[in-house]
Amino acid sequence: MIQIRANNYFDIFDAKELIARKASWIEKHLNSFSKQPLNSDEFYYLGVKHKNLDNRDLDKFYALEAKKIIPPILQECSQLMQLFPTSIKYRKNKRTWGSCNFKNGLNFNTLLVKFPLEVIEYVVIHELAHIKYKNHSKDFWNLVYKYCSDYKKREETLKSFL
């Protein structure tokens, strides 16, 4: 389980730095993340299993959290890659974690917030790369690799949930 508890001054960039420092520990324990079955009163949020003590509507919770968590990651990656979407949408999908349309609009699955931040970042980088390459060519994967050199490990975590 991965959990970051911090004060209000601890932002997403601090969290990413902490994750980078603890990468070996995270990798060691990441496989157990996808193999631990959930009880009916449990849910994942940012890679951590939680109890649904207040019986919240998880679809609404995930949608609200996705709209808070993904935009700062998207903004940082867009600036870094110099690739900018024309629109951003969020919805719960059954088969995809993200997509890029022909007008360079990006769509993100609200269930992404179940995953650790580095997995969300991979999906953002992947979809931004589709702004430049509308396929999964070698050039596309080279661009993804340039900004996410461990993308294969992150992708494995995503696939373990489908």
C-alpha positions as CSV (number, residue, x, y, z in Angstrom):
1,M,0.0,0.0,0.0
2,I,1.2,3.5,-0.8
3,Q,0.0,6.4,1.3
4,I,1.2,9.9,1.6
5,R,-0.1,11.9,4.6
6,A,1.0,15.5,4.8
7,N,0.0,19.1,5.8
8,N,-1.7,21.5,3.4
9,Y,1.6,22.8,2.1
10,F,2.6,19.4,0.7
11,D,1.6,19.7,-3.0
12,I,1.6,17.3,-5.9
13,F,5.2,18.2,-6.8
14,D,6.3,17.3,-3.3
15,A,4.4,14.0,-3.6
16,K,6.1,13.3,-6.9
17,E,9.5,14.0,-5.4
18,L,8.7,11.7,-2.5
19,I,7.6,8.9,-4.9
20,A,10.8,9.3,-6.9
21,R,12.9,8.9,-3.7
22,K,10.9,5.8,-2.6
23,A,10.7,4.3,-6.1
24,S,12.4,1.0,-5.2
25,W,10.0,0.5,-2.3
26,I,7.0,1.3,-4.5
27,E,8.1,-1.1,-7.2
28,K,8.6,-3.8,-4.7
29,H,5.1,-3.4,-3.3
30,L,3.2,-2.3,-6.4
31,N,2.4,-5.8,-7.6
32,S,0.5,-6.5,-4.3
33,F,-1.6,-3.4,-5.1
34,S,-3.4,-5.1,-8.0
35,K,-3.6,-8.6,-6.4
36,Q,-5.3,-7.7,-3.1
37,P,-9.1,-8.3,-3.5
38,L,-11.3,-5.6,-2.2
39,N,-14.1,-6.2,0.3
40,S,-17.5,-4.6,-0.5
41,D,-16.8,-1.7,1.9
42,E,-13.3,-0.9,0.4
43,F,-12.0,1.2,-2.5
44,Y,-8.7,2.3,-3.9
45,Y,-7.7,6.0,-4.0
46,L,-4.2,7.0,-5.3
47,G,-3.0,3.4,-4.8
48,V,-4.1,3.1,-1.2
49,K,-6.9,0.9,0.0
50,H,-9.6,2.7,2.0
51,K,-12.7,1.7,3.9
52,N,-15.9,3.3,2.6
53,L,-17.1,4.2,6.1
54,D,-19.6,6.8,5.1
55,N,-21.0,4.7,2.2
56,R,-20.1,7.4,-0.3
57,D,-21.1,7.2,-4.0
58,L,-17.7,6.2,-5.3
59,D,-18.4,7.1,-8.9
60,K,-19.1,10.7,-7.9
61,F,-16.1,10.7,-5.5
62,Y,-13.8,9.5,-8.3
63,A,-15.2,12.0,-10.8
64,L,-14.6,14.9,-8.4
65,E,-11.2,13.8,-7.4
66,A,-10.1,13.2,-11.1
67,K,-11.0,16.9,-11.8
68,K,-8.8,18.0,-8.9
69,I,-5.8,15.6,-9.4
70,I,-5.4,15.3,-13.2
71,P,-5.3,19.0,-14.2
72,P,-2.0,19.9,-12.4
73,I,-0.3,16.8,-13.7
74,L,-1.6,17.6,-17.2
75,Q,-0.5,21.2,-17.0
76,E,3.1,20.2,-15.9
77,C,3.4,17.6,-18.5
78,S,2.0,19.8,-21.3
79,Q,4.5,22.5,-20.5
80,L,7.4,20.0,-20.4
81,M,6.4,18.2,-23.6
82,Q,5.1,21.4,-25.3
83,L,1.9,19.6,-26.3
84,F,-1.4,21.3,-25.5
85,P,-4.9,19.7,-25.6
86,T,-7.8,21.7,-27.1
87,S,-10.1,20.3,-24.4
88,I,-10.2,18.0,-21.4
89,K,-13.1,15.7,-20.4
90,Y,-13.6,13.1,-17.7
91,R,-15.9,10.1,-17.6
92,K,-16.0,6.6,-16.3
93,N,-15.0,4.2,-19.1
94,K,-15.0,0.4,-19.1
95,R,-12.1,-0.2,-21.5
96,T,-9.9,2.8,-21.7
97,W,-8.0,5.0,-19.3
98,G,-7.6,7.9,-21.7
99,S,-8.0,8.9,-25.3
100,C,-7.1,11.7,-27.7
101,N,-9.4,12.7,-30.5
102,F,-8.6,14.1,-33.9
103,K,-9.1,17.6,-32.6
104,N,-6.5,17.0,-29.9
105,G,-9.1,16.9,-27.1
106,L,-8.2,14.6,-24.3
107,N,-10.5,12.3,-22.3
108,F,-9.6,10.7,-19.0
109,N,-11.2,7.9,-17.1
110,T,-12.4,9.0,-13.7
111,L,-11.3,5.7,-12.3
112,L,-7.6,6.7,-12.8
113,V,-7.6,8.1,-9.3
114,K,-7.6,4.6,-8.0
115,F,-3.9,4.4,-9.1
116,P,-0.8,5.9,-7.6
117,L,0.2,9.3,-9.0
118,E,3.0,7.9,-11.2
119,V,0.5,5.8,-13.1
120,I,-1.8,8.8,-13.6
121,E,1.2,10.7,-14.9
122,Y,1.9,7.9,-17.4
123,V,-1.6,8.0,-18.8
124,V,-1.4,11.8,-19.1
125,I,2.0,11.6,-21.0
126,H,0.6,8.8,-23.2
127,E,-2.4,10.9,-24.2
128,L,-0.3,14.1,-24.7
129,A,2.0,12.1,-27.0
130,H,-1.1,11.3,-29.2
131,I,-1.4,15.0,-29.9
132,K,1.8,14.6,-31.9
133,Y,1.4,11.0,-33.1
134,K,-2.1,9.7,-33.6
135,N,-0.9,6.1,-33.6
136,H,1.3,3.8,-31.5
137,S,4.3,4.0,-33.9
138,K,7.9,3.7,-32.8
139,D,8.1,7.5,-32.8
140,F,5.1,7.7,-30.5
141,W,6.7,5.2,-28.0
142,N,10.0,7.0,-28.2
143,L,8.3,10.3,-27.2
144,V,6.5,8.5,-24.3
145,Y,9.8,7.0,-23.2
146,K,11.5,10.4,-23.3
147,Y,9.2,11.7,-20.6
148,C,8.4,8.4,-18.8
149,S,11.3,6.0,-19.1
150,D,9.6,3.4,-16.9
151,Y,6.3,3.5,-18.8
152,K,6.2,-0.3,-19.2
153,K,6.0,-0.9,-15.5
154,R,3.3,1.8,-15.1
155,E,1.4,0.3,-18.0
156,E,1.5,-3.2,-16.3
157,T,-0.3,-1.8,-13.3
158,L,-3.0,-0.3,-15.5
159,K,-3.5,-3.6,-17.4
160,S,-3.8,-5.6,-14.2
161,F,-7.1,-3.8,-13.6
162,L,-8.7,-4.4,-17.0
